[in-house]
Amino acid sequence: MSAGKDIRLTVLSPQKTVLQVQTGRVELPASKGRFVVLYNHAPVITSLEEGDLVYETGGRVEKLHVLSGFAEVNENTVTVCAEI
């Protein structure tokens, strides 16, 4: 991950903020198929289906299982509202 090329990832559930990290990439289980968000990705809003949200932080690949929800990608920020 290069400095200045990070994406801010925020995951919210109905109960609380689950995750807030800086990452180089986010892989989402979108309802039309999995896709990867990299730095400067085009804006998009998508629904999510059950699957793993995958992101890299601290040189490690991390996973968070979501049941359903929505994701917005805009200006190097990924905001996920999901049932966990």
HTML snippet that shows the backbone in 3Dmol.js (N, CA, C, O; Angstrom):
<script src="https://3Dmol.org/build/3Dmol-min.js"></script>
<div id="view" style="width:600px;height:400px;position:relative"></div>
<script>
const pdb = `
ATOM      1  N   MET A   1       0.836  -1.168   0.000  1.00  0.00           N
ATOM      2  CA  MET A   1       0.000   0.000   0.000  1.00  0.00           C
ATOM      3  C   MET A   1       0.886   1.236   0.000  1.00  0.00           C
ATOM      4  O   MET A   1       1.706   1.405   0.902  1.00  0.00           O
ATOM      5  N   SER A   2       0.737   2.092  -0.985  1.00  0.00           N
ATOM      6  CA  SER A   2       1.522   3.308  -1.076  1.00  0.00           C
ATOM      7  C   SER A   2       0.861   4.422  -0.288  1.00  0.00           C
ATOM      8  O   SER A   2      -0.365   4.526  -0.244  1.00  0.00           O
ATOM      9  N   ALA A   3       1.689   5.260   0.337  1.00  0.00           N
ATOM     10  CA  ALA A   3       1.140   6.395   1.067  1.00  0.00           C
ATOM     11  C   ALA A   3       0.375   7.284   0.103  1.00  0.00           C
ATOM     12  O   ALA A   3       0.840   7.536  -1.009  1.00  0.00           O
ATOM     13  N   GLY A   4      -0.786   7.758   0.513  1.00  0.00           N
ATOM     14  CA  GLY A   4      -1.592   8.615  -0.326  1.00  0.00           C
ATOM     15  C   GLY A   4      -2.456   7.866  -1.317  1.00  0.00           C
ATOM     16  O   GLY A   4      -3.187   8.497  -2.081  1.00  0.00           O
ATOM     17  N   LYS A   5      -2.401   6.558  -1.335  1.00  0.00           N
ATOM     18  CA  LYS A   5      -3.198   5.750  -2.257  1.00  0.00           C
ATOM     19  C   LYS A   5      -4.156   4.852  -1.486  1.00  0.00           C
ATOM     20  O   LYS A   5      -4.499   3.763  -1.946  1.00  0.00           O
ATOM     21  N   ASP A   6      -4.582   5.302  -0.332  1.00  0.00           N
ATOM     22  CA  ASP A   6      -5.441   4.502   0.529  1.00  0.00           C
ATOM     23  C   ASP A   6      -6.921   4.777   0.270  1.00  0.00           C
ATOM     24  O   ASP A   6      -7.311   5.823  -0.249  1.00  0.00           O
ATOM     25  N   ILE A   7      -7.712   3.798   0.653  1.00  0.00           N
ATOM     26  CA  ILE A   7      -9.169   3.889   0.616  1.00  0.00           C
ATOM     27  C   ILE A   7      -9.648   3.815   2.059  1.00  0.00           C
ATOM     28  O   ILE A   7      -9.170   2.986   2.833  1.00  0.00           O
ATOM     29  N   ARG A   8     -10.574   4.663   2.418  1.00  0.00           N
ATOM     30  CA  ARG A   8     -11.173   4.611   3.755  1.00  0.00           C
ATOM     31  C   ARG A   8     -12.361   3.659   3.692  1.00  0.00           C
ATOM     32  O   ARG A   8     -13.300   3.877   2.925  1.00  0.00           O
ATOM     33  N   LEU A   9     -12.318   2.609   4.496  1.00  0.00           N
ATOM     34  CA  LEU A   9     -13.395   1.621   4.552  1.00  0.00           C
ATOM     35  C   LEU A   9     -14.114   1.754   5.886  1.00  0.00           C
ATOM     36  O   LEU A   9     -13.499   1.664   6.948  1.00  0.00           O
ATOM     37  N   THR A  10     -15.431   1.969   5.816  1.00  0.00           N
ATOM     38  CA  THR A  10     -16.269   2.025   7.007  1.00  0.00           C
ATOM     39  C   THR A  10     -17.387   1.005   6.832  1.00  0.00           C
ATOM     40  O   THR A  10     -18.082   1.002   5.816  1.00  0.00           O
ATOM     41  N   VAL A  11     -17.553   0.140   7.827  1.00  0.00           N
ATOM     42  CA  VAL A  11     -18.626  -0.851   7.813  1.00  0.00           C
ATOM     43  C   VAL A  11     -19.542  -0.565   9.002  1.00  0.00           C
ATOM     44  O   VAL A  11     -19.104  -0.517  10.152  1.00  0.00           O
ATOM     45  N   LEU A  12     -20.820  -0.378   8.693  1.00  0.00           N
ATOM     46  CA  LEU A  12     -21.829  -0.084   9.711  1.00  0.00           C
ATOM     47  C   LEU A  12     -22.857  -1.205   9.734  1.00  0.00           C
ATOM     48  O   LEU A  12     -23.253  -1.724   8.690  1.00  0.00           O
ATOM     49  N   SER A  13     -23.284  -1.569  10.935  1.00  0.00           N
ATOM     50  CA  SER A  13     -24.410  -2.487  11.094  1.00  0.00           C
ATOM     51  C   SER A  13     -25.531  -1.668  11.728  1.00  0.00           C
ATOM     52  O   SER A  13     -25.292  -0.539  12.156  1.00  0.00           O
ATOM     53  N   PRO A  14     -26.732  -2.200  11.798  1.00  0.00           N
ATOM     54  CA  PRO A  14     -27.803  -1.450  12.452  1.00  0.00           C
ATOM     55  C   PRO A  14     -27.483  -1.121  13.915  1.00  0.00           C
ATOM     56  O   PRO A  14     -28.017  -0.151  14.455  1.00  0.00           O
ATOM     57  N   GLN A  15     -26.631  -1.904  14.557  1.00  0.00           N
ATOM     58  CA  GLN A  15     -26.342  -1.710  15.968  1.00  0.00           C
ATOM     59  C   GLN A  15     -25.145  -0.801  16.253  1.00  0.00           C
ATOM     60  O   GLN A  15     -25.125  -0.100  17.265  1.00  0.00           O
ATOM     61  N   LYS A  16     -24.127  -0.810  15.345  1.00  0.00           N
ATOM     62  CA  LYS A  16     -22.895  -0.083  15.668  1.00  0.00           C
ATOM     63  C   LYS A  16     -21.990   0.065  14.451  1.00  0.00           C
ATOM     64  O   LYS A  16     -22.247  -0.511  13.394  1.00  0.00           O
ATOM     65  N   THR A  17     -20.931   0.844  14.618  1.00  0.00           N
ATOM     66  CA  THR A  17     -19.864   0.912  13.635  1.00  0.00           C
ATOM     67  C   THR A  17     -18.989  -0.306  13.859  1.00  0.00           C
ATOM     68  O   THR A  17     -18.413  -0.472  14.935  1.00  0.00           O
ATOM     69  N   VAL A  18     -18.886  -1.155  12.856  1.00  0.00           N
ATOM     70  CA  VAL A  18     -18.167  -2.421  12.980  1.00  0.00           C
ATOM     71  C   VAL A  18     -16.689  -2.258  12.676  1.00  0.00           C
ATOM     72  O   VAL A  18     -15.851  -2.908  13.301  1.00  0.00           O
ATOM     73  N   LEU A  19     -16.355  -1.387  11.710  1.00  0.00           N
ATOM     74  CA  LEU A  19     -14.983  -1.316  11.220  1.00  0.00           C
ATOM     75  C   LEU A  19     -14.721   0.041  10.599  1.00  0.00           C
ATOM     76  O   LEU A  19     -15.573   0.575   9.888  1.00  0.00           O
ATOM     77  N   GLN A  20     -13.550   0.607  10.861  1.00  0.00           N
ATOM     78  CA  GLN A  20     -13.064   1.812  10.189  1.00  0.00           C
ATOM     79  C   GLN A  20     -11.573   1.624   9.995  1.00  0.00           C
ATOM     80  O   GLN A  20     -10.812   1.631  10.963  1.00  0.00           O
ATOM     81  N   VAL A  21     -11.144   1.454   8.738  1.00  0.00           N
ATOM     82  CA  VAL A  21      -9.725   1.230   8.439  1.00  0.00           C
ATOM     83  C   VAL A  21      -9.341   1.936   7.149  1.00  0.00           C
ATOM     84  O   VAL A  21     -10.191   2.282   6.328  1.00  0.00           O
ATOM     85  N   GLN A  22      -8.047   2.137   6.992  1.00  0.00           N
ATOM     86  CA  GLN A  22      -7.463   2.575   5.734  1.00  0.00           C
ATOM     87  C   GLN A  22      -6.931   1.316   5.058  1.00  0.00           C
ATOM     88  O   GLN A  22      -6.292   0.486   5.706  1.00  0.00           O
ATOM     89  N   THR A  23      -7.188   1.170   3.766  1.00  0.00           N
ATOM     90  CA  THR A  23      -6.785  -0.034   3.057  1.00  0.00           C
ATOM     91  C   THR A  23      -6.407   0.306   1.619  1.00  0.00           C
ATOM     92  O   THR A  23      -6.723   1.389   1.125  1.00  0.00           O
ATOM     93  N   GLY A  24      -5.743  -0.606   0.964  1.00  0.00           N
ATOM     94  CA  GLY A  24      -5.365  -0.412  -0.424  1.00  0.00           C
ATOM     95  C   GLY A  24      -6.369  -0.993  -1.394  1.00  0.00           C
ATOM     96  O   GLY A  24      -6.394  -0.623  -2.567  1.00  0.00           O
ATOM     97  N   ARG A  25      -7.211  -1.917  -0.901  1.00  0.00           N
ATOM     98  CA  ARG A  25      -8.205  -2.554  -1.770  1.00  0.00           C
ATOM     99  C   ARG A  25      -9.328  -3.130  -0.929  1.00  0.00           C
ATOM    100  O   ARG A  25      -9.126  -3.516   0.222  1.00  0.00           O
ATOM    101  N   VAL A  26     -10.516  -3.183  -1.521  1.00  0.00           N
ATOM    102  CA  VAL A  26     -11.686  -3.776  -0.876  1.00  0.00           C
ATOM    103  C   VAL A  26     -12.376  -4.655  -1.910  1.00  0.00           C
ATOM    104  O   VAL A  26     -12.611  -4.221  -3.038  1.00  0.00           O
ATOM    105  N   GLU A  27     -12.701  -5.887  -1.531  1.00  0.00           N
ATOM    106  CA  GLU A  27     -13.451  -6.785  -2.401  1.00  0.00           C
ATOM    107  C   GLU A  27     -14.830  -6.981  -1.785  1.00  0.00           C
ATOM    108  O   GLU A  27     -14.953  -7.353  -0.618  1.00  0.00           O
ATOM    109  N   LEU A  28     -15.873  -6.726  -2.585  1.00  0.00           N
ATOM    110  CA  LEU A  28     -17.243  -6.742  -2.080  1.00  0.00           C
ATOM    111  C   LEU A  28     -18.068  -7.852  -2.731  1.00  0.00           C
ATOM    112  O   LEU A  28     -17.913  -8.129  -3.920  1.00  0.00           O
ATOM    113  N   PRO A  29     -18.955  -8.493  -1.939  1.00  0.00           N
ATOM    114  CA  PRO A  29     -19.850  -9.515  -2.495  1.00  0.00           C
ATOM    115  C   PRO A  29     -21.139  -8.873  -3.033  1.00  0.00           C
ATOM    116  O   PRO A  29     -22.208  -9.032  -2.444  1.00  0.00           O
ATOM    117  N   ALA A  30     -21.030  -8.157  -4.141  1.00  0.00           N
ATOM    118  CA  ALA A  30     -22.179  -7.446  -4.706  1.00  0.00           C
ATOM    119  C   ALA A  30     -23.183  -8.427  -5.302  1.00  0.00           C
ATOM    120  O   ALA A  30     -22.831  -9.545  -5.679  1.00  0.00           O
ATOM    121  N   SER A  31     -24.426  -7.992  -5.379  1.00  0.00           N
ATOM    122  CA  SER A  31     -25.492  -8.870  -5.870  1.00  0.00           C
ATOM    123  C   SER A  31     -25.323  -9.228  -7.347  1.00  0.00           C
ATOM    124  O   SER A  31     -25.860 -10.243  -7.790  1.00  0.00           O
ATOM    125  N   LYS A  32     -24.604  -8.436  -8.104  1.00  0.00           N
ATOM    126  CA  LYS A  32     -24.345  -8.740  -9.523  1.00  0.00           C
ATOM    127  C   LYS A  32     -22.986  -9.412  -9.715  1.00  0.00           C
ATOM    128  O   LYS A  32     -22.536  -9.591 -10.847  1.00  0.00           O
ATOM    129  N   GLY A  33     -22.338  -9.782  -8.623  1.00  0.00           N
ATOM    130  CA  GLY A  33     -21.028 -10.445  -8.684  1.00  0.00           C
ATOM    131  C   GLY A  33     -19.997  -9.699  -7.864  1.00  0.00           C
ATOM    132  O   GLY A  33     -20.135  -8.502  -7.610  1.00  0.00           O
ATOM    133  N   ARG A  34     -18.971 -10.406  -7.454  1.00  0.00           N
ATOM    134  CA  ARG A  34     -17.910  -9.805  -6.636  1.00  0.00           C
ATOM    135  C   ARG A  34     -17.150  -8.771  -7.459  1.00  0.00           C
ATOM    136  O   ARG A  34     -16.962  -8.938  -8.665  1.00  0.00           O
ATOM    137  N   PHE A  35     -16.717  -7.703  -6.796  1.00  0.00           N
ATOM    138  CA  PHE A  35     -15.835  -6.752  -7.477  1.00  0.00           C
ATOM    139  C   PHE A  35     -14.871  -6.125  -6.492  1.00  0.00           C
ATOM    140  O   PHE A  35     -15.107  -6.103  -5.284  1.00  0.00           O
ATOM    141  N   VAL A  36     -13.777  -5.615  -7.039  1.00  0.00           N
ATOM    142  CA  VAL A  36     -12.700  -5.043  -6.237  1.00  0.00           C
ATOM    143  C   VAL A  36     -12.684  -3.533  -6.421  1.00  0.00           C
ATOM    144  O   VAL A  36     -12.802  -3.030  -7.538  1.00  0.00           O
ATOM    145  N   VAL A  37     -12.538  -2.820  -5.317  1.00  0.00           N
ATOM    146  CA  VAL A  37     -12.409  -1.375  -5.329  1.00  0.00           C
ATOM    147  C   VAL A  37     -10.950  -1.042  -5.055  1.00  0.00           C
ATOM    148  O   VAL A  37     -10.393  -1.437  -4.030  1.00  0.00           O
ATOM    149  N   LEU A  38     -10.333  -0.308  -5.986  1.00  0.00           N
ATOM    150  CA  LEU A  38      -8.979   0.189  -5.824  1.00  0.00           C
ATOM    151  C   LEU A  38      -9.014   1.707  -5.764  1.00  0.00           C
ATOM    152  O   LEU A  38     -10.063   2.317  -5.972  1.00  0.00           O
ATOM    153  N   TYR A  39      -7.864   2.319  -5.481  1.00  0.00           N
ATOM    154  CA  TYR A  39      -7.757   3.772  -5.397  1.00  0.00           C
ATOM    155  C   TYR A  39      -8.309   4.422  -6.666  1.00  0.00           C
ATOM    156  O   TYR A  39      -8.025   3.959  -7.771  1.00  0.00           O
ATOM    157  N   ASN A  40      -9.084   5.474  -6.519  1.00  0.00           N
ATOM    158  CA  ASN A  40      -9.705   6.237  -7.604  1.00  0.00           C
ATOM    159  C   ASN A  40     -10.765   5.462  -8.379  1.00  0.00           C
ATOM    160  O   ASN A  40     -10.998   5.743  -9.555  1.00  0.00           O
ATOM    161  N   HIS A  41     -11.403   4.499  -7.739  1.00  0.00           N
ATOM    162  CA  HIS A  41     -12.498   3.755  -8.372  1.00  0.00           C
ATOM    163  C   HIS A  41     -13.651   4.717  -8.682  1.00  0.00           C
ATOM    164  O   HIS A  41     -13.876   5.680  -7.949  1.00  0.00           O
ATOM    165  N   ALA A  42     -14.359   4.457  -9.747  1.00  0.00           N
ATOM    166  CA  ALA A  42     -15.527   5.271 -10.112  1.00  0.00           C
ATOM    167  C   ALA A  42     -16.606   5.161  -9.029  1.00  0.00           C
ATOM    168  O   ALA A  42     -16.727   4.122  -8.380  1.00  0.00           O
ATOM    169  N   PRO A  43     -17.378   6.212  -8.833  1.00  0.00           N
ATOM    170  CA  PRO A  43     -18.470   6.152  -7.854  1.00  0.00           C
ATOM    171  C   PRO A  43     -19.497   5.082  -8.231  1.00  0.00           C
ATOM    172  O   PRO A  43     -19.826   4.902  -9.404  1.00  0.00           O
ATOM    173  N   VAL A  44     -19.993   4.380  -7.217  1.00  0.00           N
ATOM    174  CA  VAL A  44     -20.989   3.339  -7.449  1.00  0.00           C
ATOM    175  C   VAL A  44     -21.753   3.082  -6.150  1.00  0.00           C
ATOM    176  O   VAL A  44     -21.207   3.221  -5.055  1.00  0.00           O
ATOM    177  N   ILE A  45     -23.011   2.711  -6.289  1.00  0.00           N
ATOM    178  CA  ILE A  45     -23.805   2.217  -5.168  1.00  0.00           C
ATOM    179  C   ILE A  45     -24.306   0.850  -5.583  1.00  0.00           C
ATOM    180  O   ILE A  45     -24.802   0.683  -6.697  1.00  0.00           O
ATOM    181  N   THR A  46     -24.183  -0.137  -4.696  1.00  0.00           N
ATOM    182  CA  THR A  46     -24.575  -1.502  -5.033  1.00  0.00           C
ATOM    183  C   THR A  46     -25.190  -2.200  -3.833  1.00  0.00           C
ATOM    184  O   THR A  46     -24.892  -1.871  -2.685  1.00  0.00           O
ATOM    185  N   SER A  47     -26.045  -3.159  -4.110  1.00  0.00           N
ATOM    186  CA  SER A  47     -26.557  -4.014  -3.035  1.00  0.00           C
ATOM    187  C   SER A  47     -25.573  -5.166  -2.844  1.00  0.00           C
ATOM    188  O   SER A  47     -24.855  -5.556  -3.766  1.00  0.00           O
ATOM    189  N   LEU A  48     -25.561  -5.696  -1.631  1.00  0.00           N
ATOM    190  CA  LEU A  48     -24.659  -6.798  -1.295  1.00  0.00           C
ATOM    191  C   LEU A  48     -25.463  -8.046  -0.982  1.00  0.00           C
ATOM    192  O   LEU A  48     -26.586  -7.978  -0.483  1.00  0.00           O
ATOM    193  N   GLU A  49     -24.863  -9.185  -1.286  1.00  0.00           N
ATOM    194  CA  GLU A  49     -25.461 -10.460  -0.903  1.00  0.00           C
ATOM    195  C   GLU A  49     -24.540 -11.120   0.117  1.00  0.00           C
ATOM    196  O   GLU A  49     -23.463 -10.603   0.414  1.00  0.00           O
ATOM    197  N   GLU A  50     -24.958 -12.247   0.646  1.00  0.00           N
ATOM    198  CA  GLU A  50     -24.153 -12.925   1.658  1.00  0.00           C
ATOM    199  C   GLU A  50     -22.799 -13.334   1.084  1.00  0.00           C
ATOM    200  O   GLU A  50     -22.706 -13.909  -0.001  1.00  0.00           O
ATOM    201  N   GLY A  51     -21.764 -13.023   1.839  1.00  0.00           N
ATOM    202  CA  GLY A  51     -20.410 -13.370   1.419  1.00  0.00           C
ATOM    203  C   GLY A  51     -19.394 -12.619   2.244  1.00  0.00           C
ATOM    204  O   GLY A  51     -19.742 -11.901   3.181  1.00  0.00           O
ATOM    205  N   ASP A  52     -18.132 -12.790   1.891  1.00  0.00           N
ATOM    206  CA  ASP A  52     -17.040 -12.150   2.621  1.00  0.00           C
ATOM    207  C   ASP A  52     -16.636 -10.836   1.980  1.00  0.00           C
ATOM    208  O   ASP A  52     -16.408 -10.767   0.772  1.00  0.00           O
ATOM    209  N   LEU A  53     -16.550  -9.799   2.791  1.00  0.00           N
ATOM    210  CA  LEU A  53     -15.944  -8.540   2.412  1.00  0.00           C
ATOM    211  C   LEU A  53     -14.464  -8.725   2.726  1.00  0.00           C
ATOM    212  O   LEU A  53     -14.117  -9.067   3.857  1.00  0.00           O
ATOM    213  N   VAL A  54     -13.601  -8.511   1.768  1.00  0.00           N
ATOM    214  CA  VAL A  54     -12.174  -8.772   1.944  1.00  0.00           C
ATOM    215  C   VAL A  54     -11.416  -7.456   1.784  1.00  0.00           C
ATOM    216  O   VAL A  54     -11.669  -6.698   0.848  1.00  0.00           O
ATOM    217  N   TYR A  55     -10.478  -7.188   2.707  1.00  0.00           N
ATOM    218  CA  TYR A  55      -9.675  -5.963   2.643  1.00  0.00           C
ATOM    219  C   TYR A  55      -8.279  -6.265   3.161  1.00  0.00           C
ATOM    220  O   TYR A  55      -8.070  -7.251   3.868  1.00  0.00           O
ATOM    221  N   GLU A  56      -7.330  -5.416   2.808  1.00  0.00           N
ATOM    222  CA  GLU A  56      -5.951  -5.577   3.256  1.00  0.00           C
ATOM    223  C   GLU A  56      -5.616  -4.460   4.226  1.00  0.00           C
ATOM    224  O   GLU A  56      -5.919  -3.293   3.979  1.00  0.00           O
ATOM    225  N   THR A  57      -4.993  -4.827   5.324  1.00  0.00           N
ATOM    226  CA  THR A  57      -4.532  -3.831   6.285  1.00  0.00           C
ATOM    227  C   THR A  57      -3.315  -4.383   7.018  1.00  0.00           C
ATOM    228  O   THR A  57      -3.281  -5.555   7.394  1.00  0.00           O
ATOM    229  N   GLY A  58      -2.325  -3.531   7.214  1.00  0.00           N
ATOM    230  CA  GLY A  58      -1.123  -3.953   7.920  1.00  0.00           C
ATOM    231  C   GLY A  58      -0.417  -5.118   7.246  1.00  0.00           C
ATOM    232  O   GLY A  58       0.223  -5.929   7.915  1.00  0.00           O
ATOM    233  N   GLY A  59      -0.530  -5.204   5.921  1.00  0.00           N
ATOM    234  CA  GLY A  59       0.113  -6.290   5.194  1.00  0.00           C
ATOM    235  C   GLY A  59      -0.614  -7.620   5.288  1.00  0.00           C
ATOM    236  O   GLY A  59      -0.110  -8.635   4.806  1.00  0.00           O
ATOM    237  N   ARG A  60      -1.786  -7.629   5.899  1.00  0.00           N
ATOM    238  CA  ARG A  60      -2.565  -8.868   6.043  1.00  0.00           C
ATOM    239  C   ARG A  60      -3.904  -8.738   5.338  1.00  0.00           C
ATOM    240  O   ARG A  60      -4.473  -7.650   5.249  1.00  0.00           O
ATOM    241  N   VAL A  61      -4.395  -9.856   4.843  1.00  0.00           N
ATOM    242  CA  VAL A  61      -5.725  -9.901   4.244  1.00  0.00           C
ATOM    243  C   VAL A  61      -6.721 -10.261   5.340  1.00  0.00           C
ATOM    244  O   VAL A  61      -6.554 -11.268   6.027  1.00  0.00           O
ATOM    245  N   GLU A  62      -7.743  -9.450   5.501  1.00  0.00           N
ATOM    246  CA  GLU A  62      -8.767  -9.653   6.516  1.00  0.00           C
ATOM    247  C   GLU A  62     -10.107  -9.902   5.828  1.00  0.00           C
ATOM    248  O   GLU A  62     -10.334  -9.428   4.715  1.00  0.00           O
ATOM    249  N   LYS A  63     -10.991 -10.643   6.488  1.00  0.00           N
ATOM    250  CA  LYS A  63     -12.322 -10.929   5.956  1.00  0.00           C
ATOM    251  C   LYS A  63     -13.373 -10.601   7.000  1.00  0.00           C
ATOM    252  O   LYS A  63     -13.159 -10.768   8.201  1.00  0.00           O
ATOM    253  N   LEU A  64     -14.522 -10.128   6.513  1.00  0.00           N
ATOM    254  CA  LEU A  64     -15.673  -9.860   7.358  1.00  0.00           C
ATOM    255  C   LEU A  64     -16.888 -10.412   6.628  1.00  0.00           C
ATOM    256  O   LEU A  64     -17.178 -10.001   5.505  1.00  0.00           O
ATOM    257  N   HIS A  65     -17.595 -11.337   7.257  1.00  0.00           N
ATOM    258  CA  HIS A  65     -18.752 -11.965   6.613  1.00  0.00           C
ATOM    259  C   HIS A  65     -19.975 -11.072   6.775  1.00  0.00           C
ATOM    260  O   HIS A  65     -20.319 -10.670   7.886  1.00  0.00           O
ATOM    261  N   VAL A  66     -20.629 -10.766   5.655  1.00  0.00           N
ATOM    262  CA  VAL A  66     -21.861  -9.979   5.683  1.00  0.00           C
ATOM    263  C   VAL A  66     -23.010 -10.828   5.156  1.00  0.00           C
ATOM    264  O   VAL A  66     -22.819 -11.689   4.298  1.00  0.00           O
ATOM    265  N   LEU A  67     -24.205 -10.573   5.681  1.00  0.00           N
ATOM    266  CA  LEU A  67     -25.393 -11.320   5.258  1.00  0.00           C
ATOM    267  C   LEU A  67     -26.126 -10.636   4.109  1.00  0.00           C
ATOM    268  O   LEU A  67     -26.628 -11.296   3.200  1.00  0.00           O
ATOM    269  N   SER A  68     -26.181  -9.315   4.157  1.00  0.00           N
ATOM    270  CA  SER A  68     -26.812  -8.515   3.104  1.00  0.00           C
ATOM    271  C   SER A  68     -26.524  -7.053   3.414  1.00  0.00           C
ATOM    272  O   SER A  68     -26.022  -6.726   4.489  1.00  0.00           O
ATOM    273  N   GLY A  69     -26.842  -6.181   2.471  1.00  0.00           N
ATOM    274  CA  GLY A  69     -26.647  -4.763   2.727  1.00  0.00           C
ATOM    275  C   GLY A  69     -26.424  -3.972   1.463  1.00  0.00           C
ATOM    276  O   GLY A  69     -26.785  -4.396   0.366  1.00  0.00           O
ATOM    277  N   PHE A  70     -25.810  -2.796   1.643  1.00  0.00           N
ATOM    278  CA  PHE A  70     -25.518  -1.884   0.547  1.00  0.00           C
ATOM    279  C   PHE A  70     -24.124  -1.333   0.727  1.00  0.00           C
ATOM    280  O   PHE A  70     -23.611  -1.269   1.844  1.00  0.00           O
ATOM    281  N   ALA A  71     -23.497  -0.925  -0.398  1.00  0.00           N
ATOM    282  CA  ALA A  71     -22.184  -0.293  -0.347  1.00  0.00           C
ATOM    283  C   ALA A  71     -22.178   0.909  -1.275  1.00  0.00           C
ATOM    284  O   ALA A  71     -22.751   0.879  -2.364  1.00  0.00           O
ATOM    285  N   GLU A  72     -21.516   1.968  -0.820  1.00  0.00           N
ATOM    286  CA  GLU A  72     -21.308   3.154  -1.648  1.00  0.00           C
ATOM    287  C   GLU A  72     -19.818   3.377  -1.791  1.00  0.00           C
ATOM    288  O   GLU A  72     -19.081   3.352  -0.805  1.00  0.00           O
ATOM    289  N   VAL A  73     -19.374   3.596  -3.021  1.00  0.00           N
ATOM    290  CA  VAL A  73     -17.980   3.929  -3.315  1.00  0.00           C
ATOM    291  C   VAL A  73     -17.986   5.343  -3.868  1.00  0.00           C
ATOM    292  O   VAL A  73     -18.671   5.626  -4.850  1.00  0.00           O
ATOM    293  N   ASN A  74     -17.215   6.245  -3.233  1.00  0.00           N
ATOM    294  CA  ASN A  74     -17.165   7.631  -3.689  1.00  0.00           C
ATOM    295  C   ASN A  74     -15.941   8.309  -3.112  1.00  0.00           C
ATOM    296  O   ASN A  74     -15.739   8.295  -1.897  1.00  0.00           O
ATOM    297  N   GLU A  75     -15.117   8.905  -3.967  1.00  0.00           N
ATOM    298  CA  GLU A  75     -13.945   9.681  -3.560  1.00  0.00           C
ATOM    299  C   GLU A  75     -13.041   8.905  -2.605  1.00  0.00           C
ATOM    300  O   GLU A  75     -12.700   9.393  -1.528  1.00  0.00           O
ATOM    301  N   ASN A  76     -12.661   7.706  -3.004  1.00  0.00           N
ATOM    302  CA  ASN A  76     -11.737   6.859  -2.240  1.00  0.00           C
ATOM    303  C   ASN A  76     -12.256   6.509  -0.840  1.00  0.00           C
ATOM    304  O   ASN A  76     -11.483   6.313   0.098  1.00  0.00           O
ATOM    305  N   THR A  77     -13.572   6.438  -0.729  1.00  0.00           N
ATOM    306  CA  THR A  77     -14.227   6.011   0.495  1.00  0.00           C
ATOM    307  C   THR A  77     -15.231   4.919   0.146  1.00  0.00           C
ATOM    308  O   THR A  77     -16.028   5.067  -0.780  1.00  0.00           O
ATOM    309  N   VAL A  78     -15.186   3.833   0.888  1.00  0.00           N
ATOM    310  CA  VAL A  78     -16.173   2.760   0.741  1.00  0.00           C
ATOM    311  C   VAL A  78     -16.958   2.712   2.044  1.00  0.00           C
ATOM    312  O   VAL A  78     -16.393   2.473   3.112  1.00  0.00           O
ATOM    313  N   THR A  79     -18.264   2.941   1.949  1.00  0.00           N
ATOM    314  CA  THR A  79     -19.132   2.873   3.110  1.00  0.00           C
ATOM    315  C   THR A  79     -20.090   1.710   2.909  1.00  0.00           C
ATOM    316  O   THR A  79     -20.820   1.655   1.919  1.00  0.00           O
ATOM    317  N   VAL A  80     -20.078   0.779   3.862  1.00  0.00           N
ATOM    318  CA  VAL A  80     -20.912  -0.416   3.785  1.00  0.00           C
ATOM    319  C   VAL A  80     -21.907  -0.379   4.928  1.00  0.00           C
ATOM    320  O   VAL A  80     -21.522  -0.200   6.084  1.00  0.00           O
ATOM    321  N   CYS A  81     -23.187  -0.546   4.615  1.00  0.00           N
ATOM    322  CA  CYS A  81     -24.236  -0.694   5.608  1.00  0.00           C
ATOM    323  C   CYS A  81     -24.736  -2.138   5.460  1.00  0.00           C
ATOM    324  O   CYS A  81     -25.325  -2.484   4.436  1.00  0.00           O
ATOM    325  N   ALA A  82     -24.506  -2.973   6.468  1.00  0.00           N
ATOM    326  CA  ALA A  82     -24.778  -4.395   6.279  1.00  0.00           C
ATOM    327  C   ALA A  82     -25.256  -5.072   7.542  1.00  0.00           C
ATOM    328  O   ALA A  82     -24.988  -4.623   8.656  1.00  0.00           O
ATOM    329  N   GLU A  83     -25.968  -6.158   7.341  1.00  0.00           N
ATOM    330  CA  GLU A  83     -26.281  -7.098   8.408  1.00  0.00           C
ATOM    331  C   GLU A  83     -25.059  -8.009   8.541  1.00  0.00           C
ATOM    332  O   GLU A  83     -24.591  -8.588   7.560  1.00  0.00           O
ATOM    333  N   ILE A  84     -24.564  -8.122   9.740  1.00  0.00           N
ATOM    334  CA  ILE A  84     -23.342  -8.911   9.993  1.00  0.00           C
ATOM    335  C   ILE A  84     -23.718 -10.218  10.661  1.00  0.00           C
ATOM    336  O   ILE A  84     -22.845 -11.032  10.962  1.00  0.00           O
TER     337      ILE A  84
END
`;
const viewer = $3Dmol.createViewer("view");
viewer.addModel(pdb, "pdb");
viewer.setStyle({}, {cartoon: {color: "spectrum"}});
viewer.zoomTo();
viewer.render();
</script>
